[in-house]
């Protein structure tokens, strides 16, 4: 970098470097917003939910313990057929099976929802039914918080159409 006679950085004549950086970042943010709008990405969906796999720790005969995820995302325990979701400051535990015909559900990263590959039923990250052949929301397991963990009670599966109050209560608020 060039320096003037006092040892300070020399400035470019007619050049505003700081303003140039600010303008660049402003323009970059505008471009990103334009691309998101062109692709019809809603702001609440812009931050994608990550997907991962884990195995819970046995807590009791029917209880399985999982660490509370540090950020919004989907964690699948294939061995116990549990989907653990952290979404909008809440944690849910779902059955891996679609409530329609028990086909294993899949997380659709690009669309930010669960989908049944057999009959195309779709569900929000909180398990709410969107559309398809299913006739109810995803089945939720009973769940409770214990320090930095959640304990999922595999003996308590709430079907929204049979026990709406239990289904609604099957959530840990963070």
Short mmCIF file of the C-alpha atoms (twelve columns), coordinates in Angstrom:
data_MODEL
# 
_entry.id   MODEL 
# 
loop_
_atom_site.group_PDB 
_atom_site.id 
_atom_site.type_symbol 
_atom_site.label_atom_id 
_atom_site.label_alt_id 
_atom_site.label_comp_id 
_atom_site.label_asym_id 
_atom_site.label_seq_id 
_atom_site.Cartn_x 
_atom_site.Cartn_y 
_atom_site.Cartn_z 
_atom_site.pdbx_PDB_model_num 
ATOM 1   C CA . UNK A 1   0.000   0.000   0.000  1 
ATOM 2   C CA . UNK A 2   1.325   3.421   -0.900 1 
ATOM 3   C CA . UNK A 3   1.975   5.866   1.981  1 
ATOM 4   C CA . UNK A 4   2.260   9.635   2.072  1 
ATOM 5   C CA . UNK A 5   5.214   11.566  3.578  1 
ATOM 6   C CA . UNK A 6   3.801   11.188  7.123  1 
ATOM 7   C CA . UNK A 7   3.603   7.392   6.850  1 
ATOM 8   C CA . UNK A 8   -0.206  7.343   6.648  1 
ATOM 9   C CA . UNK A 9   -1.862  5.377   3.866  1 
ATOM 10  C CA . UNK A 10  -2.107  7.460   0.733  1 
ATOM 11  C CA . UNK A 11  -5.633  8.083   -0.486 1 
ATOM 12  C CA . UNK A 12  -6.659  7.716   -4.071 1 
ATOM 13  C CA . UNK A 13  -7.597  11.011  -5.623 1 
ATOM 14  C CA . UNK A 14  -11.349 10.937  -6.199 1 
ATOM 15  C CA . UNK A 15  -11.621 7.414   -4.718 1 
ATOM 16  C CA . UNK A 16  -13.777 6.646   -1.685 1 
ATOM 17  C CA . UNK A 17  -12.725 3.115   -0.673 1 
ATOM 18  C CA . UNK A 18  -15.013 2.920   2.368  1 
ATOM 19  C CA . UNK A 19  -17.983 4.122   0.346  1 
ATOM 20  C CA . UNK A 20  -17.053 1.636   -2.364 1 
ATOM 21  C CA . UNK A 21  -17.206 -1.278  0.094  1 
ATOM 22  C CA . UNK A 22  -20.521 -0.096  1.506  1 
ATOM 23  C CA . UNK A 23  -21.933 0.316   -1.980 1 
ATOM 24  C CA . UNK A 24  -20.670 -3.132  -2.955 1 
ATOM 25  C CA . UNK A 25  -22.264 -4.795  0.090  1 
ATOM 26  C CA . UNK A 26  -25.519 -2.867  -0.433 1 
ATOM 27  C CA . UNK A 27  -25.615 -3.930  -4.083 1 
ATOM 28  C CA . UNK A 28  -24.784 -7.529  -3.158 1 
ATOM 29  C CA . UNK A 29  -27.659 -7.615  -0.625 1 
ATOM 30  C CA . UNK A 30  -30.023 -6.178  -3.232 1 
ATOM 31  C CA . UNK A 31  -28.952 -8.807  -5.762 1 
ATOM 32  C CA . UNK A 32  -29.463 -11.619 -3.221 1 
ATOM 33  C CA . UNK A 33  -32.942 -10.290 -2.366 1 
ATOM 34  C CA . UNK A 34  -33.760 -10.065 -6.075 1 
ATOM 35  C CA . UNK A 35  -32.656 -13.651 -6.705 1 
ATOM 36  C CA . UNK A 36  -34.701 -14.867 -3.722 1 
ATOM 37  C CA . UNK A 37  -37.756 -12.987 -4.999 1 
ATOM 38  C CA . UNK A 38  -37.273 -14.332 -8.537 1 
ATOM 39  C CA . UNK A 39  -37.096 -17.877 -7.183 1 
ATOM 40  C CA . UNK A 40  -40.129 -17.188 -4.960 1 
ATOM 41  C CA . UNK A 41  -38.220 -17.995 -1.777 1 
ATOM 42  C CA . UNK A 42  -40.213 -16.692 1.184  1 
ATOM 43  C CA . UNK A 43  -38.067 -15.007 3.888  1 
ATOM 44  C CA . UNK A 44  -39.089 -17.548 6.541  1 
ATOM 45  C CA . UNK A 45  -37.851 -20.336 4.271  1 
ATOM 46  C CA . UNK A 46  -34.630 -18.650 3.170  1 
ATOM 47  C CA . UNK A 47  -32.747 -20.223 6.068  1 
ATOM 48  C CA . UNK A 48  -32.833 -23.906 5.162  1 
ATOM 49  C CA . UNK A 49  -33.283 -26.572 7.781  1 
ATOM 50  C CA . UNK A 50  -30.318 -28.892 7.874  1 
ATOM 51  C CA . UNK A 51  -30.832 -32.639 7.966  1 
ATOM 52  C CA . UNK A 52  -28.754 -35.123 9.904  1 
ATOM 53  C CA . UNK A 53  -28.841 -38.580 11.425 1 
ATOM 54  C CA . UNK A 54  -28.421 -39.531 15.065 1 
ATOM 55  C CA . UNK A 55  -29.044 -42.308 17.497 1 
ATOM 56  C CA . UNK A 56  -30.696 -41.478 20.801 1 
ATOM 57  C CA . UNK A 57  -29.651 -42.811 24.195 1 
ATOM 58  C CA . UNK A 58  -32.050 -45.108 26.039 1 
ATOM 59  C CA . UNK A 59  -33.451 -43.253 29.045 1 
ATOM 60  C CA . UNK A 60  -36.070 -45.773 30.206 1 
ATOM 61  C CA . UNK A 61  -38.163 -48.612 28.841 1 
ATOM 62  C CA . UNK A 62  -39.923 -46.317 26.346 1 
ATOM 63  C CA . UNK A 63  -37.829 -43.147 26.672 1 
ATOM 64  C CA . UNK A 64  -35.044 -42.078 24.342 1 
ATOM 65  C CA . UNK A 65  -32.838 -39.060 25.022 1 
ATOM 66  C CA . UNK A 66  -31.538 -36.691 22.354 1 
ATOM 67  C CA . UNK A 67  -29.467 -33.549 22.737 1 
ATOM 68  C CA . UNK A 68  -31.490 -30.446 21.925 1 
ATOM 69  C CA . UNK A 69  -30.335 -29.422 18.443 1 
ATOM 70  C CA . UNK A 70  -28.359 -26.183 18.505 1 
ATOM 71  C CA . UNK A 71  -30.135 -24.789 15.456 1 
ATOM 72  C CA . UNK A 72  -33.248 -25.379 13.367 1 
ATOM 73  C CA . UNK A 73  -33.025 -28.670 11.525 1 
ATOM 74  C CA . UNK A 74  -34.208 -32.245 11.070 1 
ATOM 75  C CA . UNK A 75  -32.565 -35.210 12.810 1 
ATOM 76  C CA . UNK A 76  -33.549 -38.745 11.884 1 
ATOM 77  C CA . UNK A 77  -33.021 -41.776 14.118 1 
ATOM 78  C CA . UNK A 78  -33.531 -44.636 11.659 1 
ATOM 79  C CA . UNK A 79  -33.115 -47.341 14.308 1 
ATOM 80  C CA . UNK A 80  -36.042 -46.051 16.385 1 
ATOM 81  C CA . UNK A 81  -37.931 -44.551 13.425 1 
ATOM 82  C CA . UNK A 82  -38.037 -41.098 15.040 1 
ATOM 83  C CA . UNK A 83  -37.779 -37.702 13.397 1 
ATOM 84  C CA . UNK A 84  -36.617 -34.952 15.746 1 
ATOM 85  C CA . UNK A 85  -37.229 -31.416 14.485 1 
ATOM 86  C CA . UNK A 86  -36.122 -28.100 15.897 1 
ATOM 87  C CA . UNK A 87  -38.179 -25.390 14.187 1 
ATOM 88  C CA . UNK A 88  -39.016 -21.821 15.192 1 
ATOM 89  C CA . UNK A 89  -37.931 -22.187 18.849 1 
ATOM 90  C CA . UNK A 90  -39.727 -25.518 19.339 1 
ATOM 91  C CA . UNK A 91  -38.678 -29.181 19.296 1 
ATOM 92  C CA . UNK A 92  -40.965 -31.945 18.019 1 
ATOM 93  C CA . UNK A 93  -40.611 -35.731 17.801 1 
ATOM 94  C CA . UNK A 94  -42.472 -37.506 15.013 1 
ATOM 95  C CA . UNK A 95  -42.995 -41.031 13.821 1 
ATOM 96  C CA . UNK A 96  -40.935 -41.627 10.683 1 
ATOM 97  C CA . UNK A 97  -44.016 -43.165 9.024  1 
ATOM 98  C CA . UNK A 98  -46.594 -41.293 6.983  1 
ATOM 99  C CA . UNK A 99  -49.979 -41.371 8.754  1 
ATOM 100 C CA . UNK A 100 -51.640 -42.484 5.499  1 
ATOM 101 C CA . UNK A 101 -50.068 -45.905 4.842  1 
ATOM 102 C CA . UNK A 102 -46.954 -45.970 7.067  1 
ATOM 103 C CA . UNK A 103 -44.422 -45.295 4.284  1 
ATOM 104 C CA . UNK A 104 -41.221 -43.679 5.654  1 
ATOM 105 C CA . UNK A 105 -41.344 -39.914 5.181  1 
ATOM 106 C CA . UNK A 106 -38.516 -37.968 3.570  1 
ATOM 107 C CA . UNK A 107 -37.282 -34.440 4.231  1 
ATOM 108 C CA . UNK A 108 -37.387 -32.336 1.043  1 
ATOM 109 C CA . UNK A 109 -34.552 -29.857 1.553  1 
ATOM 110 C CA . UNK A 110 -35.379 -27.811 -1.552 1 
ATOM 111 C CA . UNK A 111 -39.057 -27.426 -0.591 1 
ATOM 112 C CA . UNK A 112 -38.590 -27.313 3.221  1 
ATOM 113 C CA . UNK A 113 -41.195 -29.920 4.082  1 
ATOM 114 C CA . UNK A 114 -41.672 -33.636 4.646  1 
ATOM 115 C CA . UNK A 115 -43.039 -35.708 1.795  1 
ATOM 116 C CA . UNK A 116 -44.343 -39.235 1.478  1 
ATOM 117 C CA . UNK A 117 -42.712 -40.808 -1.591 1 
ATOM 118 C CA . UNK A 118 -45.617 -43.215 -2.110 1 
ATOM 119 C CA . UNK A 119 -48.675 -40.949 -2.345 1 
ATOM 120 C CA . UNK A 120 -47.024 -37.494 -2.259 1 
ATOM 121 C CA . UNK A 121 -48.551 -36.221 1.005  1 
ATOM 122 C CA . UNK A 122 -46.681 -33.167 2.253  1 
ATOM 123 C CA . UNK A 123 -46.190 -31.824 5.788  1 
ATOM 124 C CA . UNK A 124 -44.739 -28.646 7.326  1 
ATOM 125 C CA . UNK A 125 -41.685 -28.932 9.628  1 
ATOM 126 C CA . UNK A 126 -44.053 -28.835 12.639 1 
ATOM 127 C CA . UNK A 127 -45.931 -31.862 11.251 1 
ATOM 128 C CA . UNK A 128 -48.950 -29.971 9.953  1 
ATOM 129 C CA . UNK A 129 -50.576 -31.604 6.903  1 
ATOM 130 C CA . UNK A 130 -50.292 -29.552 3.689  1 
ATOM 131 C CA . UNK A 131 -51.830 -31.743 0.970  1 
ATOM 132 C CA . UNK A 132 -51.891 -35.249 -0.487 1 
ATOM 133 C CA . UNK A 133 -53.622 -38.535 0.391  1 
ATOM 134 C CA . UNK A 134 -53.017 -38.350 4.146  1 
ATOM 135 C CA . UNK A 135 -55.989 -37.123 6.142  1 
ATOM 136 C CA . UNK A 136 -54.206 -35.818 9.254  1 
ATOM 137 C CA . UNK A 137 -51.006 -34.277 10.553 1 
ATOM 138 C CA . UNK A 138 -47.856 -36.312 11.195 1 
ATOM 139 C CA . UNK A 139 -48.007 -38.440 14.367 1 
ATOM 140 C CA . UNK A 140 -46.116 -36.881 17.316 1 
ATOM 141 C CA . UNK A 141 -44.423 -38.642 20.202 1 
ATOM 142 C CA . UNK A 142 -44.684 -37.369 23.737 1 
ATOM 143 C CA . UNK A 143 -41.639 -35.209 24.490 1 
ATOM 144 C CA . UNK A 144 -40.237 -33.383 27.498 1 
ATOM 145 C CA . UNK A 145 -37.152 -31.334 28.267 1 
ATOM 146 C CA . UNK A 146 -34.467 -32.447 30.708 1 
ATOM 147 C CA . UNK A 147 -31.674 -29.846 30.968 1 
ATOM 148 C CA . UNK A 148 -29.993 -29.692 27.527 1 
ATOM 149 C CA . UNK A 149 -31.760 -32.813 26.280 1 
ATOM 150 C CA . UNK A 150 -35.230 -33.890 25.247 1 
ATOM 151 C CA . UNK A 151 -36.684 -37.242 26.192 1 
ATOM 152 C CA . UNK A 152 -38.988 -38.793 23.608 1 
ATOM 153 C CA . UNK A 153 -41.574 -41.227 24.986 1 
ATOM 154 C CA . UNK A 154 -41.946 -43.929 22.327 1 
ATOM 155 C CA . UNK A 155 -44.901 -45.334 24.293 1 
ATOM 156 C CA . UNK A 156 -46.950 -42.172 23.703 1 
ATOM 157 C CA . UNK A 157 -47.773 -41.608 20.053 1 
ATOM 158 C CA . UNK A 158 -50.364 -38.890 19.482 1 
ATOM 159 C CA . UNK A 159 -52.526 -39.018 16.384 1 
ATOM 160 C CA . UNK A 160 -53.999 -35.584 15.783 1 
ATOM 161 C CA . UNK A 161 -57.430 -36.928 14.783 1 
ATOM 162 C CA . UNK A 162 -57.728 -39.136 17.901 1 
ATOM 163 C CA . UNK A 163 -56.123 -36.961 20.591 1 
ATOM 164 C CA . UNK A 164 -55.794 -33.373 19.385 1 
ATOM 165 C CA . UNK A 165 -54.954 -31.998 22.842 1 
ATOM 166 C CA . UNK A 166 -52.144 -34.548 23.303 1 
ATOM 167 C CA . UNK A 167 -50.857 -33.837 19.782 1 
ATOM 168 C CA . UNK A 168 -50.784 -30.078 20.402 1 
ATOM 169 C CA . UNK A 169 -49.052 -30.550 23.775 1 
ATOM 170 C CA . UNK A 170 -46.346 -32.825 22.323 1 
ATOM 171 C CA . UNK A 171 -43.781 -30.052 21.888 1 
ATOM 172 C CA . UNK A 172 -40.908 -28.524 23.826 1 
ATOM 173 C CA . UNK A 173 -40.760 -24.723 23.624 1 
ATOM 174 C CA . UNK A 174 -37.263 -23.280 23.810 1 
# 
